[in-house]
Amino acid sequence: MATNGKSNGHDATQATNWSTGARWAGITRPYTPQDVERLRGSLHIEHTLARQGAERLWDLLHSESYVPALGAMTGNQAVQQVKAGLKAIYVSGWQVAADANDAGQMYPDQSLYPADSVPNLCRRLNQALMRADQVHHAEGQNDVHWFAPLVADAEAGFGGNLNAFELMKAMIEAGAACVHFEDQLSSAKKCGHLGGKVLVPTMEAIQKLVAARLAADVMGVPTLIMARTDADSAHLLTSDVDPRDREFLTGERTPEGFFCIRGGIDSAIARAISYAPYADLIWCETSHPDLGEARRFAEAVHAKFPGKMLAYNCSPSFNWRKKLDDATIASFQTELAAMGYKFQFITLAGFHALNLSMFELARNYKVSGMAAYSRLQEEEFASEKDHGYEAVKHQRFVGTGYFDAVTQVISSGNSSVTALAGSTETEQFAPAKPATPVVMFPLHGAEPGPEELLLPSGD
């Protein structure tokens, strides 16, 4: 941290780290450490969640055969994913558009929602994970690493380079570990599985990646950057200014003035190779699950940039059983991992899981009333017993016991208004056999009163 105006936040090791640190091998920055120092300001603000998330994700990508993730659209979904054993979480702009945006609207994936919506969802997910960590830590349980890295969707940056710069900063402030930007025109952005996509010139997409990297450097966080190309299925381009794009021009123009281009895997490969020096991972959005196409893309990128990490969207937009047989589906991700696809994710998993589970409950409830809900509850009990599912005890799950502990500390252990003692949850959802209570926060060396015994062990 700077101590006077002269130092201006100077980090003498930064230039050395960029040139020799393994973390930055293969990464190009078309700016200098002095540029970062000038833009950083004199007071260093530490972004702990973003930093530890980025460092953990980097380690996972280099120690696991691949990192699988599901899209989460609520804090509880994020907690359930981590409890079930997943090590990273995907934060989808599509899901934000559909049902988790600051406008409170249901939108298609066309960048219609407020630009701070994904950072705000990242913050919400991290806060839920933080509460889960607090609850378990207070109970003496520390066997789960709750702060799973968040890989967040910045879409096409919601504007120009300055918009991308500010959006990246907001993602870091919200605790994102990795952020991806795509090469579509932000004002005409579409889901990768919709028609009408318009690409920006390759040089413009690179500048967005540079803007994101600069923002991370200014904030002093090693956030990962993922470059996504939609060139496989895009057929429009805003400008022919970049020579790298001209081989794909058809010579035609649209009524809006866009240039028509030939989409396809060759176009996607050309862009991926151009983006590789500026990104930590490369993602080619595809129209169908195809191992042959994935292999061709990976081999072409790795011929130019050996070891460059790749990402793959195992999309719910694909009809998996229609496209592939069961054996291929079962081995699909391990096959991808062998090609270098280190991050593999199901973008809309939260949307589909939420909708199907609620539809099935509502449909059954309409037919059989409370019997339907009782069946759901029995499934929860079974999952609790067999797999450690915890939301059956919903009061404890959301932190009632934790705040009882806070109450007791404030009142020196003399509170009569703690919430779990005497609750229906304690009465009806306690373990069948007696368990030794866990004493929380012994105060001043005194013997704990009954209010200090929050939960039976194993609850």
C-alpha positions as a printed Julia matrix, in Angstrom:
459×3 Matrix{Float64}:
   0.0     0.0     0.0
   1.31    3.46   -0.81
   2.41    5.58    2.14
   2.89    8.86    0.3
   2.08   10.56   -2.97
   5.51    9.9    -4.47
   5.21    6.11   -4.41
   1.8     6.25   -6.14
   1.11    2.57   -5.52
   4.33    1.47   -7.24
   4.98   -2.27   -7.29
   8.58   -2.86   -8.24
   8.03   -6.6    -8.76
   5.24   -6.3   -11.3
   7.35   -6.04  -14.43
   9.47   -8.99  -13.29
   6.38  -11.1   -12.57
   4.94  -10.42  -16.01
   8.12  -11.49  -17.75
   9.19  -14.45  -15.61
   6.18  -15.64  -13.59
   4.64  -18.93  -14.69
   1.18  -17.44  -14.24
   1.75  -15.05  -17.12
   3.54  -17.33  -19.55
   2.14  -16.77  -23.03
   0.15  -13.66  -22.07
   0.68  -10.48  -24.1
   0.12   -7.04  -22.6
   0.37   -4.14  -25.08
   0.98   -1.74  -22.18
   3.64   -1.24  -19.54
   3.77   -1.56  -15.75
   4.1     2.2   -15.69
   0.73    2.5   -17.45
  -0.84    0.35  -14.72
   0.84    2.38  -11.93
  -0.48    5.63  -13.38
  -4.04    4.31  -13.52
  -4.07    2.42  -10.22
  -4.2     5.24   -7.67
  -2.25    5.48   -4.46
  -4.37    3.28   -2.18
  -4.38   -0.46   -2.79
  -7.73   -2.11   -2.07
  -7.55   -5.87   -1.57
 -10.22   -7.97   -3.31
  -9.88  -11.18   -1.31
 -12.63  -13.29   -2.88
 -11.55  -12.46   -6.43
  -7.89  -13.09   -5.66
  -8.31  -16.39   -3.86
 -10.85  -17.51   -6.45
  -8.5   -16.73   -9.34
  -5.57  -18.44   -7.64
  -7.65  -21.49   -6.76
  -9.13  -21.78  -10.25
  -5.66  -21.52  -11.79
  -4.45  -24.32   -9.52
  -7.48  -26.49  -10.3
  -7.04  -26.03  -14.04
  -3.45  -27.22  -13.71
  -4.02  -30.07  -11.25
  -7.32  -31.62  -12.41
  -7.9   -33.37  -15.72
 -10.68  -30.83  -16.2
 -12.9   -28.63  -14.04
 -16.65  -29.26  -14.47
 -19.2   -26.61  -13.51
 -22.92  -25.91  -13.57
 -24.62  -22.57  -14.02
 -26.09  -21.26  -10.74
 -28.74  -18.55  -10.62
 -29.39  -18.36   -6.86
 -27.22  -18.4    -3.78
 -28.81  -21.64   -2.58
 -27.98  -23.33   -5.88
 -24.35  -22.29   -5.45
 -24.27  -23.73   -1.92
 -25.81  -27.02   -3.08
 -23.29  -27.33   -5.91
 -20.35  -26.91   -3.56
 -21.83  -29.24   -0.95
 -22.33  -31.87   -3.66
 -18.64  -31.67   -4.51
 -18.27  -29.31   -7.48
 -15.19  -27.1    -7.29
 -16.22  -24.18   -9.51
 -19.44  -22.35  -10.41
 -20.52  -20.83  -13.69
 -22.42  -17.52  -13.66
 -24.42  -17.34  -16.88
 -25.59  -14.13  -18.51
 -28.38  -16.13  -20.15
 -29.7   -17.15  -16.74
 -29.35  -13.58  -15.48
 -31.39  -12.4   -18.44
 -34.02  -15.07  -17.85
 -34.64  -14.64  -14.13
 -31.86  -13.05  -12.08
 -31.37   -9.49  -13.36
 -31.62   -6.15  -11.62
 -34.52   -5.03  -13.79
 -36.71   -7.81  -12.37
 -37.68   -8.8   -15.91
 -37.65  -12.06  -17.87
 -35.53  -11.39  -20.95
 -34.01  -13.38  -23.8
 -30.22  -13.47  -23.96
 -29.74  -10.23  -25.89
 -27.96   -7.95  -23.39
 -31.25   -6.29  -22.46
 -30.69   -6.32  -18.71
 -28.74   -3.74  -16.64
 -24.98   -4.14  -17.07
 -24.33   -4.61  -13.34
 -26.66   -7.63  -13.08
 -24.01  -10.35  -13.43
 -21.65   -8.7   -10.92
 -24.58   -8.44   -8.53
 -25.4   -12.13   -8.99
 -21.72  -12.96   -8.36
 -21.95  -10.98   -5.14
 -25.13  -12.8    -4.17
 -23.57  -16.22   -4.81
 -20.45  -15.34   -2.87
 -22.5   -14.05    0.05
 -24.46  -17.31    0.18
 -21.22  -19.27    0.13
 -19.87  -17.02    2.86
 -22.9   -17.75    5.05
 -22.51  -21.49    4.51
 -18.87  -21.19    5.5
 -19.79  -19.21    8.63
 -22.44  -21.74    9.67
 -20.11  -24.7     9.27
 -17.1   -22.98   10.8
 -19.16  -21.98   13.85
 -20.18  -25.62   14.26
 -16.56  -26.76   14.11
 -16.89  -28.18   10.59
 -14.13  -27.15    8.21
 -14.03  -29.99    5.7
 -15.57  -28.08    2.76
 -13.88  -25.31    0.78
 -16.99  -23.18    0.29
 -15.5   -20.39   -1.78
 -15.67  -22.05   -5.18
 -14.25  -19.88   -7.98
 -16.92  -18.08  -10.01
 -16.54  -18.01  -13.81
 -18.69  -15.09  -14.92
 -20.24  -13.98  -18.2
 -19.46  -10.44  -19.37
 -21.21  -11.09  -22.71
 -19.86   -8.64  -25.31
 -18.95   -6.05  -22.71
 -22.17   -4.01  -22.86
 -20.53   -1.32  -25.01
 -17.06   -0.28  -26.03
 -13.65   -0.78  -24.48
 -14.33    1.52  -21.54
 -17.52   -0.38  -20.76
 -15.54   -3.62  -20.76
 -12.92   -2.06  -18.49
 -15.54   -0.95  -15.95
 -17.5    -4.2   -16.16
 -14.35   -6.19  -15.44
 -13.68   -4.03  -12.39
 -17.24   -4.65  -11.17
 -16.79   -8.41  -11.62
 -13.62   -8.34   -9.53
 -15.28   -6.25   -6.81
 -18.04   -8.91   -6.72
 -15.49  -11.71   -6.34
 -15.39  -13.31   -9.79
 -12.37  -15.52  -10.45
 -12.61  -15.65  -14.25
 -14.55  -13.49  -16.72
 -15.31  -14.21  -20.35
 -15.91  -11.8   -23.21
 -17.31  -12.71  -26.63
 -16.64  -11.19  -30.04
 -20.17  -10.14  -30.93
 -21.4    -6.58  -31.43
 -22.7    -5.64  -27.99
 -25.7    -3.68  -29.28
 -26.87   -6.67  -31.34
 -25.67   -9.45  -29.0
 -27.49  -12.78  -29.17
 -27.23  -16.08  -27.35
 -24.66  -18.21  -29.14
 -27.45  -20.59  -30.17
 -29.67  -17.92  -31.75
 -29.5   -16.5   -35.25
 -28.61  -12.97  -36.3
 -25.24  -12.76  -34.55
 -22.97   -9.9   -35.65
 -19.22  -10.1   -35.06
 -16.93   -7.16  -34.45
 -13.55   -7.02  -36.23
 -10.87   -9.21  -34.68
  -8.87   -6.18  -33.54
 -11.9    -4.78  -31.68
 -12.45   -8.07  -29.87
  -8.76   -8.11  -28.88
  -9.07   -4.6   -27.47
 -11.92   -5.78  -25.22
  -9.65   -8.53  -23.88
  -6.87   -5.99  -23.33
  -9.31   -3.7   -21.52
 -10.3    -6.57  -19.22
  -6.66   -7.49  -18.51
  -5.8    -3.87  -17.81
  -8.69   -3.61  -15.35
  -7.49   -6.7   -13.5
  -3.93   -5.38  -13.39
  -5.07   -1.99  -12.14
  -6.98   -3.74   -9.35
  -4.03   -6.0    -8.61
  -5.87   -9.31   -9.05
  -4.75  -12.23  -11.28
  -8.26  -12.71  -12.66
  -8.45  -15.23  -15.5
  -9.78  -14.01  -18.83
 -11.62  -16.28  -21.22
 -12.05  -15.28  -24.86
 -15.14  -16.62  -26.57
 -15.69  -16.61  -30.31
 -19.08  -16.98  -31.95
 -17.57  -17.16  -35.43
 -18.61  -20.78  -35.96
 -22.25  -19.81  -36.54
 -22.12  -16.04  -37.14
 -22.61  -14.7   -40.65
 -22.39  -10.94  -40.18
 -19.5    -8.55  -39.47
 -19.61   -4.85  -38.62
 -16.55   -3.81  -40.64
 -13.92   -5.16  -43.04
 -11.19   -2.99  -41.53
  -9.16   -5.91  -40.14
  -7.18   -7.85  -42.78
  -7.53  -11.02  -40.7
 -11.27  -11.05  -41.32
 -11.23  -10.49  -45.07
 -10.72  -14.08  -46.18
 -14.19  -14.87  -44.79
 -16.05  -12.03  -46.56
 -18.62  -13.01  -49.18
 -18.78   -9.58  -50.87
 -22.37   -9.02  -49.87
 -23.87   -6.4   -47.54
 -27.07   -6.36  -45.52
 -29.68   -3.56  -45.4
 -28.11   -2.46  -42.1
 -24.71   -2.18  -43.73
 -23.18   -5.28  -42.15
 -20.72   -7.37  -44.14
 -21.74  -10.95  -44.86
 -19.15  -13.57  -43.91
 -18.72  -17.31  -44.08
 -19.11  -18.73  -40.6
 -17.72  -22.09  -39.61
 -14.94  -23.77  -37.74
 -12.18  -22.22  -39.9
 -13.39  -18.74  -39.04
 -13.55  -19.68  -35.35
 -10.03  -21.12  -35.44
  -8.63  -17.97  -37.05
 -10.15  -15.81  -34.34
  -9.1   -18.14  -31.52
  -5.49  -17.99  -32.7
  -5.68  -14.19  -32.76
  -7.14  -14.04  -29.25
  -4.85  -16.61  -27.64
  -2.02  -14.22  -26.6
  -4.5   -12.06  -24.71
  -6.54  -14.71  -22.89
  -5.99  -17.5   -20.38
  -8.66  -19.75  -21.93
 -10.33  -19.94  -25.33
 -13.97  -20.93  -25.89
 -15.49  -21.67  -29.27
 -19.28  -21.56  -29.07
 -20.65  -24.43  -31.18
 -24.02  -25.43  -32.57
 -23.91  -29.12  -31.64
 -21.81  -31.53  -29.54
 -19.18  -32.83  -31.92
 -15.94  -34.43  -30.72
 -14.44  -34.36  -34.19
 -15.01  -30.63  -34.53
 -13.73  -30.06  -30.99
 -10.55  -32.0   -31.81
  -9.98  -30.04  -35.01
 -10.34  -26.74  -33.14
  -8.04  -27.84  -30.31
  -5.33  -29.15  -32.62
  -5.33  -25.97  -34.69
  -5.01  -23.72  -31.64
  -2.36  -25.9   -30.02
  -0.32  -26.01  -33.21
   0.23  -22.27  -32.73
  -0.06  -22.07  -28.93
   0.87  -25.39  -27.31
  -0.88  -25.96  -24.02
  -3.32  -23.07  -24.36
  -6.27  -23.96  -22.12
  -9.65  -24.38  -23.78
 -13.23  -24.25  -22.51
 -16.33  -26.05  -23.75
 -20.01  -25.27  -23.26
 -21.88  -28.56  -22.79
 -25.0   -26.65  -23.66
 -28.63  -27.42  -22.77
 -29.4   -26.0   -26.22
 -28.11  -29.29  -27.65
 -30.47  -32.27  -27.84
 -27.88  -34.66  -26.43
 -29.72  -37.95  -26.91
 -30.69  -36.98  -30.43
 -27.13  -36.1   -31.37
 -25.13  -38.77  -29.48
 -25.56  -42.27  -28.11
 -25.37  -43.0   -24.38
 -21.8   -44.27  -24.44
 -20.55  -41.16  -26.25
 -22.42  -38.88  -23.85
 -20.91  -40.72  -20.88
 -17.33  -40.31  -22.16
 -17.82  -36.9   -23.8
 -16.16  -34.8   -21.12
 -13.18  -37.07  -20.55
 -12.61  -37.09  -24.31
 -12.7   -33.29  -24.34
 -10.33  -33.13  -21.38
  -7.76  -35.18  -23.29
  -7.87  -32.52  -26.02
  -7.12  -29.69  -23.58
 -10.64  -28.5   -22.74
  -9.84  -27.76  -19.1
 -13.06  -25.96  -18.15
 -16.34  -27.64  -19.11
 -19.66  -26.25  -18.03
 -23.42  -26.56  -18.44
 -24.47  -22.95  -18.79
 -28.19  -23.18  -18.02
 -28.2   -25.98  -15.48
 -29.72  -23.78  -12.77
 -32.54  -22.6   -15.04
 -33.54  -26.1   -16.13
 -33.15  -27.71  -12.68
 -35.22  -24.99  -11.03
 -37.99  -25.06  -13.62
 -38.35  -28.84  -13.92
 -38.26  -29.49  -10.17
 -40.89  -26.85   -9.44
 -43.1   -27.92  -12.36
 -43.04  -31.55  -11.21
 -43.83  -30.59   -7.62
 -46.67  -28.3    -8.68
 -48.12  -30.89  -11.08
 -48.05  -33.61   -8.43
 -49.34  -31.25   -5.74
 -52.33  -30.37   -7.93
 -53.18  -34.07   -8.2
 -52.39  -35.41   -4.73
 -51.97  -32.44   -2.39
 -49.77  -32.87    0.66
 -48.86  -36.42   -0.33
 -46.83  -34.9    -3.15
 -44.91  -32.61   -0.83
 -44.38  -35.41    1.66
 -42.78  -37.49   -1.1
 -40.41  -34.62   -1.88
 -39.56  -34.36    1.81
 -38.82  -38.09    1.99
 -36.44  -37.68   -0.94
 -34.72  -34.92    1.02
 -34.42  -37.16    4.08
 -32.89  -39.91    1.96
 -30.41  -37.52    0.37
 -29.5   -36.16    3.79
 -28.83  -39.66    5.1
 -26.96  -40.95    2.06
 -25.2   -37.9     0.64
 -25.02  -35.16    3.28
 -27.73  -32.92    1.81
 -28.43  -30.21    4.39
 -31.4   -28.08    3.31
 -33.94  -30.37    5.05
 -33.15  -28.37    8.19
 -33.87  -25.12    6.45
 -33.65  -22.91    9.56
 -30.15  -24.08   10.35
 -29.21  -24.04    6.65
 -29.79  -20.3     6.27
 -27.94  -19.41    9.48
 -30.42  -19.32   12.36
 -27.98  -21.15   14.63
 -25.15  -18.86   13.57
 -27.13  -15.77   14.53
 -28.15  -17.45   17.79
 -24.42  -17.66   18.49
 -24.03  -13.97   17.65
 -26.9   -13.17   20.02
 -25.28  -15.15   22.82
 -21.91  -13.46   22.39
 -23.54  -10.03   22.5
 -25.54  -10.93   25.64
 -22.65  -12.74   27.37
 -24.6   -15.97   27.12
 -27.74  -14.7    28.83
 -30.17  -14.33   25.95
 -33.65  -15.8    26.23
 -34.61  -14.99   22.62
 -32.45  -17.39   20.64
 -34.41  -18.94   17.8
 -33.5   -22.59   17.3
 -34.18  -23.74   20.88
 -37.88  -24.6    21.01
 -38.3   -24.46   17.23
 -40.27  -27.07   15.3
 -37.08  -27.88   13.42
 -35.26  -28.81   16.63
 -38.27  -30.81   17.83
 -39.14  -32.68   14.62
 -35.92  -32.88   12.61
 -33.42  -33.9    15.26
 -31.45  -37.12   14.74
 -33.28  -40.27   15.8
 -30.58  -41.24   18.3
 -29.17  -38.97   21.01
 -26.03  -37.11   20.06
 -23.44  -35.22   22.04
 -24.16  -31.5    21.82
 -21.57  -29.17   20.36
 -20.84  -26.25   22.71
 -20.51  -23.01   20.8
 -18.53  -20.02   22.03
 -17.86  -20.74   25.75
 -17.92  -17.35   27.41
 -15.45  -16.03   30.0
 -14.55  -19.55   31.13
 -17.99  -20.11   32.62
 -20.05  -23.27   32.23
 -22.33  -22.87   29.2
 -26.04  -22.5    29.73
 -28.59  -24.48   27.71
 -28.96  -21.62   25.23
 -25.33  -22.04   24.21
 -25.94  -25.57   22.91
 -26.89  -24.74   19.35
 -27.16  -28.0    17.49
 -26.61  -31.71   18.02
 -23.41  -32.93   16.45
 -23.9   -34.06   12.87
 -26.99  -31.87   12.43
